[in-house]
Amino acid sequence: MQRASRRRAYFALMGSCVVLIVLAWNVVRLWSTTAAVVMSVVAALLPPVAVLVGNLGALDSSDPERSDESRRG
């Protein structure tokens, strides 16, 4: 996965988190507190998922290439 696509996915997930929180406690709570709490729980689970998606494959591309001589030593 390319760095740019990982970054876009991270910001999309974090943006969704912010939107869910804002909508839950400024709009949805007026009609259903239960729905607002459920939206908040989902929003609380999004940041760890965003971190996992954002870092997916990051170590593979950052490892320097090793030559055969450096492996022997």
Rosetta constraint file for C-alpha pairs under 8 A:
AtomPair CA 1 CA 5 HARMONIC 6.84 0.50
AtomPair CA 1 CA 6 HARMONIC 6.72 0.50
AtomPair CA 1 CA 56 HARMONIC 7.35 0.50
AtomPair CA 1 CA 57 HARMONIC 6.45 0.50
AtomPair CA 2 CA 6 HARMONIC 6.27 0.50
AtomPair CA 3 CA 7 HARMONIC 6.09 0.50
AtomPair CA 3 CA 58 HARMONIC 7.57 0.50
AtomPair CA 4 CA 8 HARMONIC 6.18 0.50
AtomPair CA 5 CA 9 HARMONIC 6.12 0.50
AtomPair CA 6 CA 10 HARMONIC 6.12 0.50
AtomPair CA 6 CA 53 HARMONIC 6.48 0.50
AtomPair CA 6 CA 54 HARMONIC 4.83 0.50
AtomPair CA 6 CA 55 HARMONIC 7.22 0.50
AtomPair CA 6 CA 56 HARMONIC 7.40 0.50
AtomPair CA 7 CA 11 HARMONIC 6.21 0.50
AtomPair CA 7 CA 54 HARMONIC 5.91 0.50
AtomPair CA 8 CA 12 HARMONIC 6.04 0.50
AtomPair CA 9 CA 13 HARMONIC 6.16 0.50
AtomPair CA 9 CA 50 HARMONIC 7.37 0.50
AtomPair CA 9 CA 53 HARMONIC 7.00 0.50
AtomPair CA 9 CA 54 HARMONIC 6.80 0.50
AtomPair CA 10 CA 14 HARMONIC 6.17 0.50
AtomPair CA 10 CA 50 HARMONIC 4.96 0.50
AtomPair CA 10 CA 51 HARMONIC 6.83 0.50
AtomPair CA 10 CA 53 HARMONIC 6.46 0.50
AtomPair CA 10 CA 54 HARMONIC 5.12 0.50
AtomPair CA 11 CA 15 HARMONIC 5.78 0.50
AtomPair CA 11 CA 50 HARMONIC 7.85 0.50
AtomPair CA 12 CA 16 HARMONIC 6.07 0.50
AtomPair CA 13 CA 17 HARMONIC 6.26 0.50
AtomPair CA 13 CA 46 HARMONIC 6.45 0.50
AtomPair CA 13 CA 47 HARMONIC 7.32 0.50
AtomPair CA 13 CA 49 HARMONIC 7.99 0.50
AtomPair CA 13 CA 50 HARMONIC 5.67 0.50
AtomPair CA 14 CA 18 HARMONIC 6.41 0.50
AtomPair CA 14 CA 46 HARMONIC 6.94 0.50
AtomPair CA 14 CA 47 HARMONIC 6.28 0.50
AtomPair CA 14 CA 50 HARMONIC 6.62 0.50
AtomPair CA 15 CA 19 HARMONIC 6.18 0.50
AtomPair CA 16 CA 20 HARMONIC 6.02 0.50
AtomPair CA 16 CA 43 HARMONIC 7.61 0.50
AtomPair CA 17 CA 21 HARMONIC 6.32 0.50
AtomPair CA 17 CA 42 HARMONIC 7.99 0.50
AtomPair CA 17 CA 43 HARMONIC 4.69 0.50
AtomPair CA 17 CA 44 HARMONIC 7.39 0.50
AtomPair CA 17 CA 46 HARMONIC 6.16 0.50
AtomPair CA 17 CA 47 HARMONIC 7.33 0.50
AtomPair CA 18 CA 22 HARMONIC 6.16 0.50
AtomPair CA 18 CA 43 HARMONIC 7.48 0.50
AtomPair CA 19 CA 23 HARMONIC 5.97 0.50
AtomPair CA 20 CA 24 HARMONIC 5.78 0.50
AtomPair CA 20 CA 39 HARMONIC 6.13 0.50
AtomPair CA 20 CA 40 HARMONIC 6.81 0.50
AtomPair CA 20 CA 43 HARMONIC 6.03 0.50
AtomPair CA 21 CA 25 HARMONIC 6.22 0.50
AtomPair CA 21 CA 39 HARMONIC 7.09 0.50
AtomPair CA 21 CA 40 HARMONIC 5.80 0.50
AtomPair CA 21 CA 43 HARMONIC 6.47 0.50
AtomPair CA 22 CA 26 HARMONIC 5.84 0.50
AtomPair CA 22 CA 27 HARMONIC 7.79 0.50
AtomPair CA 23 CA 27 HARMONIC 5.18 0.50
AtomPair CA 23 CA 28 HARMONIC 6.14 0.50
AtomPair CA 24 CA 28 HARMONIC 4.88 0.50
AtomPair CA 24 CA 29 HARMONIC 5.96 0.50
AtomPair CA 24 CA 35 HARMONIC 7.55 0.50
AtomPair CA 24 CA 36 HARMONIC 4.46 0.50
AtomPair CA 24 CA 37 HARMONIC 7.37 0.50
AtomPair CA 24 CA 39 HARMONIC 6.06 0.50
AtomPair CA 24 CA 40 HARMONIC 6.67 0.50
AtomPair CA 25 CA 29 HARMONIC 5.51 0.50
AtomPair CA 25 CA 36 HARMONIC 6.34 0.50
AtomPair CA 26 CA 30 HARMONIC 7.58 0.50
AtomPair CA 27 CA 31 HARMONIC 7.77 0.50
AtomPair CA 28 CA 32 HARMONIC 6.02 0.50
AtomPair CA 28 CA 33 HARMONIC 7.23 0.50
AtomPair CA 28 CA 35 HARMONIC 6.92 0.50
AtomPair CA 28 CA 36 HARMONIC 5.65 0.50
AtomPair CA 29 CA 33 HARMONIC 4.65 0.50
AtomPair CA 29 CA 34 HARMONIC 7.81 0.50
AtomPair CA 29 CA 35 HARMONIC 7.23 0.50
AtomPair CA 29 CA 36 HARMONIC 5.25 0.50
AtomPair CA 32 CA 36 HARMONIC 6.42 0.50
AtomPair CA 33 CA 37 HARMONIC 6.20 0.50
AtomPair CA 34 CA 38 HARMONIC 6.20 0.50
AtomPair CA 35 CA 39 HARMONIC 6.10 0.50
AtomPair CA 36 CA 40 HARMONIC 6.17 0.50
AtomPair CA 37 CA 41 HARMONIC 6.22 0.50
AtomPair CA 38 CA 42 HARMONIC 6.31 0.50
AtomPair CA 39 CA 43 HARMONIC 6.10 0.50
AtomPair CA 40 CA 44 HARMONIC 6.06 0.50
AtomPair CA 41 CA 45 HARMONIC 6.44 0.50
AtomPair CA 42 CA 46 HARMONIC 6.50 0.50
AtomPair CA 43 CA 47 HARMONIC 7.57 0.50
AtomPair CA 45 CA 49 HARMONIC 6.81 0.50
AtomPair CA 46 CA 50 HARMONIC 5.98 0.50
AtomPair CA 47 CA 51 HARMONIC 6.23 0.50
AtomPair CA 48 CA 52 HARMONIC 6.33 0.50
AtomPair CA 49 CA 53 HARMONIC 6.17 0.50
AtomPair CA 50 CA 54 HARMONIC 5.86 0.50
AtomPair CA 51 CA 55 HARMONIC 6.10 0.50
AtomPair CA 52 CA 56 HARMONIC 5.94 0.50
AtomPair CA 55 CA 59 HARMONIC 7.88 0.50
AtomPair CA 57 CA 61 HARMONIC 6.93 0.50
AtomPair CA 58 CA 62 HARMONIC 6.45 0.50
AtomPair CA 59 CA 63 HARMONIC 6.25 0.50
AtomPair CA 66 CA 70 HARMONIC 6.39 0.50
AtomPair CA 66 CA 71 HARMONIC 7.10 0.50
AtomPair CA 67 CA 71 HARMONIC 6.79 0.50
AtomPair CA 68 CA 72 HARMONIC 6.75 0.50
AtomPair CA 69 CA 73 HARMONIC 6.81 0.50
